[in-house]
Amino acid sequence: MKTGISEKQIDELIEEGFFDKERNIVEIIEKFDTMGYTINRRQKPRIAQLLTQTCRKGKLERRRLPKSKWKIAGGRFVYKKKGKR
């Protein structure tokens, strides 16, 4: 069972095209689950932090969702590869 998600795994998802369309935190965690990583709810803030760092490095961009959609999306933001329309 794998538990350690790092920026490397996020970079791999970027390269394979996972972030070519907007993804919310729930979709991202589900993808890690299919890759064999076990993510519990305490680790969700760490995933969000890694996504924010990846945005700051210019690899991803994020868009704030309206408050009415936060619960559905599992968070406040959606993420996609920088430059993708």
Summary of the structure (lengths in Angstrom):
residues: 85
radius of gyration: 12.1
end to end distance: 35.4
largest distance: 35.5
contacts: 220
relative contact order: 0.24
helix: 53%
strand: 16%
